[in-house]
Amino acid sequence: MRYLKKRRFSASRVGDDDPLSGVANLFDVGLVFIVGLFLALMTVYHIMDFFSERSEITIVKKNEEGQMEIITKKGKEIKVERVTDKKIGGEEGVRLGTAYQLKDGRMIYVPDERR
């Protein structure tokens, strides 16, 4: 009757001899974690606005030499301006009028009467 009692191997007995088989997917998990972290940082710092064609962004940056740079993005156009200490133009000026800013953000210019 031995032939009726066949040995059956259960799935738990049959296994790989590779000790690293349990960590095979850790690289994939790490990659997904890095991509998720990258997207979360982009969301927190509103970096997605850089890729939008309708957004307007202004950034003030100081480089290694201490020089200030103003980076402005309007639509698809990006403009970089460097701020200097040099005087441009003459030293004297003439008052032309007064500018007021309203509560809603609009600005009104009232010219002075010419003398």
C-alpha positions as CSV (number, residue, x, y, z in Angstrom):
1,M,0.0,0.0,0.0
2,R,3.0,2.2,-0.1
3,Y,2.2,3.3,-3.6
4,L,-1.1,4.9,-2.3
5,K,0.7,7.1,0.1
6,K,2.5,9.4,-2.2
7,R,4.4,12.2,-0.7
8,R,2.9,15.5,-1.4
9,F,5.0,18.6,-1.0
10,S,3.2,21.6,0.2
11,A,3.9,25.1,-1.1
12,S,5.5,26.0,2.2
13,R,8.1,23.2,2.0
14,V,9.1,24.1,-1.5
15,G,11.1,27.3,-1.5
16,D,13.9,29.1,-3.2
17,D,17.4,28.7,-1.8
18,D,18.0,32.4,-2.5
19,P,18.1,34.3,0.8
20,L,17.6,37.6,-1.1
21,S,14.3,36.6,-2.7
22,G,12.3,38.5,0.0
23,V,14.0,41.8,-0.8
24,A,13.7,41.6,-4.6
25,N,11.1,44.3,-4.8
26,L,12.7,46.8,-2.4
27,F,14.2,48.7,-5.3
28,D,10.8,49.1,-6.9
29,V,9.3,50.3,-3.6
30,G,12.2,52.8,-3.1
31,L,11.6,54.1,-6.6
32,V,7.9,54.6,-6.0
33,F,8.7,56.4,-2.7
34,I,11.2,58.7,-4.4
35,V,8.7,59.7,-7.1
36,G,6.0,60.3,-4.5
37,L,8.3,62.4,-2.4
38,F,9.3,64.4,-5.5
39,L,5.7,65.1,-6.4
40,A,4.8,66.1,-2.9
41,L,7.7,68.6,-2.8
42,M,6.6,70.0,-6.1
43,T,3.1,70.4,-4.8
44,V,4.2,72.1,-1.5
45,Y,6.5,74.6,-3.2
46,H,4.0,75.3,-6.1
47,I,6.6,74.3,-8.7
48,M,3.9,73.1,-11.0
49,D,3.2,76.8,-11.7
50,F,6.4,76.9,-13.7
51,F,5.0,74.5,-16.2
52,S,1.7,76.3,-16.7
53,E,1.4,78.7,-19.6
54,R,-1.0,81.0,-17.9
55,S,0.9,81.5,-14.7
56,E,2.9,84.6,-13.8
57,I,5.8,84.1,-11.3
58,T,8.4,86.5,-9.9
59,I,11.4,85.2,-7.9
60,V,14.1,87.3,-6.2
61,K,17.4,85.4,-5.8
62,K,20.8,86.3,-4.4
63,N,23.8,84.6,-6.1
64,E,27.2,83.6,-4.7
65,E,28.6,87.1,-5.2
66,G,25.8,88.7,-3.3
67,Q,24.2,90.2,-6.5
68,M,20.4,90.2,-6.6
69,E,18.5,88.7,-9.6
70,I,14.9,89.1,-10.4
71,I,13.4,86.2,-12.4
72,T,10.0,86.9,-14.0
73,K,7.9,84.4,-15.9
74,K,4.8,85.6,-17.8
75,G,3.2,82.9,-19.9
76,K,6.0,81.3,-21.9
77,E,8.5,84.2,-21.6
78,I,11.1,84.1,-18.8
79,K,13.2,87.2,-18.1
80,V,16.2,87.5,-15.8
81,E,17.2,91.0,-14.5
82,R,20.2,91.7,-12.4
83,V,20.0,94.5,-9.8
84,T,23.0,96.7,-9.5
85,D,24.1,99.6,-7.3
86,K,25.0,101.8,-10.3
87,K,23.0,105.0,-10.9
88,I,21.2,105.2,-14.2
89,G,20.4,108.6,-15.6
90,G,20.7,112.0,-13.9
91,E,20.7,112.8,-10.2
92,E,17.9,115.4,-10.4
93,G,14.2,114.8,-11.0
94,V,10.9,116.6,-11.2
95,R,7.8,115.5,-9.4
96,L,5.1,114.6,-11.8
97,G,2.2,113.6,-9.6
98,T,1.0,111.2,-6.9
99,A,0.1,107.5,-7.2
100,Y,-2.5,105.9,-4.9
101,Q,-3.2,102.2,-4.4
102,L,-6.8,101.2,-3.7
103,K,-7.9,98.4,-1.4
104,D,-8.6,96.1,-4.4
105,G,-5.1,96.5,-5.6
106,R,-5.6,99.0,-8.5
107,M,-3.3,102.0,-8.8
108,I,-4.4,105.5,-9.6
109,Y,-2.0,108.2,-10.9
110,V,-3.0,111.8,-10.3
111,P,-0.7,114.2,-12.2
112,D,0.4,117.5,-10.6
113,E,-0.7,120.7,-12.2
114,R,2.0,122.2,-14.5
115,R,3.4,125.4,-13.3
